[in-house]
Amino acid sequence: MAPRLGFLCWWGTEKDSQKGTPVVVTMEKPNFSVVEIDGPDAAFRPVEKSRGKNAKQVTWVLLLKANRAVGCITWLVTVLWALLGTIKKRLIYRQGVAIEGGKLGRGRLLFGVIRAFLVTSMAILAFEMLAYFRGWHYFQNPNLHIPQASDLQGLLHSLYVAWLTFRADYIAPLIQTLSKFCIVLFLIQSVDRMILCFGCLWIKCKRIEPKIQGDPFRLDDVEGAGHKYPMVLVQIPMCNEREVYEQSISAVCQIDWPRDRLLIQVLDDSDDENIQVLIKAEVAKWSQKGVNIIYHHRLIRTGYKAGNLKSAMSCDYVRDYEFVAIFDADFQPNPDFLKLTVPHFKDNPELGLVQARWSFVNKDENLLTRLQNINLCFHFEVEQQVNGVFLNFFGFNGTAGVWRIKALEESGGWLERTTVEDMDIAVRAHLNGWKFVFLNDVKVLCEVPESYEAYRKQQHRWHSGPMQLFRLCLPAIISSKIAAWKKANLILIFFLLRKLILPFYSFTLFCIILPLTMFVPEAELPLWVVCYVPVFMSLLNILPSPKSFPFIIPYLLFENTMSVTKFNAMVSGLFQLGSSYEWIVTKKAGRSSESDLLATAERDSKVMNQALIYRGASESELSELSHLKECEKVVAAPVKKVNKIYRKELALAFLLLLASLRSLLAAQGVHFYFLMFQGVTFLLVGLDLIGEQMS
């Protein structure tokens, strides 16, 4: 039976009718061969279930897949369009980006340089890709014949060869010389960092730490214990610290020390009258509870923090005190702080300073605070501890420390000549023979800046001030009577290596030379300089805070990007530019901690204590309290948080990342393909930068 060619055959519904039987066809005088049919042809056999049923089904399947592909492409286009719209609003029209009205011109020059470098890089990159496609890359094959200028065809071809010659003869040697100089500085700084880490490891293994000999306070003898406690002055300098003044004053007033042996000075430099009233009320509240606390306000605010401390130390009653403890407005010492620090001065007349370590209540707030925690943990646990144990000298951190007042007076007291008055007094005390002790186990809670704006201003002050101080102290260091190795340590390591060379080579090597090597292959940096050594040094920095290990890559890129701000601050301080004398109070968020529970309970019972305050207050205090009550009724309008985009740092971060990846991938023979990726990335970054102004 011949197979039927009906519609059902395509769907395979009549399988039994498709079997057929062998048939032999005989013809007279045949013109064709005899065909023996053993079964249905392959075209008529039932199709497997796993395959498409027929052409119509295949068409529908293809249409369905095409529909899905179109939907996916539409979704991607929608997301890209929304992203471009956001970039257009935020970067070009600056919607939702906060701008400070007097800051528009600042940073414009450096931003213009980076923008010009990006545009030039994109142009050179396009030219390189065109030369590659046209086959002009003669220098890649040494056996390939390079024709003479007369044999070359086309103006672009001649320009390209001229550019290669100029690049190899003039640009590459200059970059190579500068890179070798920076590499030497880089290795010196790396050796210093490794020595510090080995010193810290030695301290940990040998368990070397400052110890208190005997029991300085015989608490069992109540009658005779009072004279064992020295007179201590506690100072809290602040300026417009609305967010943190209350918790700081509360923590200091709860320090466990005899009240007749303790005096607290609240040194308020605020120019806002409302904040002054609030701080006065807080001081009055603790004064009514029996705490010996004084409010001090300057009429002429000169010299910033140094002038504030100098004015407080000039009071007549200060001569009755032997030690002074200093806490910034966001610091919250534990009640046993003085009992853990002051005893180290006993039987040690050469000791001038006892410095405690900082601990941060907001170190996990965002990525910026995590990266700051890495740097500060290394600074305290490695740098400060090693220098304190082996050299008895380190830079005073400006807060969370106890000074012997005699050491301050013999060293010249607080001076207003720099913005790093803490480092200034530490260097002068060291030149006068005083020793320092760092207590890594005594921690004081504080905050780190949570916004990049506040962090950048803080870093500018921290890196411009040391250069000012170096210019001023260099003659005194040379003419001092301390040992020669101490002079060498101050000049070569403390100032030059850690304050000047570090930001210089970091900025020059990783922010200038490394991006230039993308377009000058003849000046290629070694792979160990680009990758291995920086990663190894970053690992050493993270060792004191091992929980920060997942952030090693952002930390490495962030530190190299921040070298722009640090280098700018170093130059301004070294040459005494106007910005080097700028002091901006670091903005605080007022983060609370577990030690603030008592203060919280006191705030809850504020209404109950108000009557007692009124009962014992004078008329002037009553007027201040009434003013305070009026200030509390005024509810501040909620401030909407807005994001700031720092184009200079963002562009530089892209450049450093691209340059590093290019150096790694070029070693694997994928230079050309990465050039294409660079071109796309530069184009996106260029769109971000064109027509923008730094805020």
Disulfide bonds with the S-S distance in Angstrom:
none
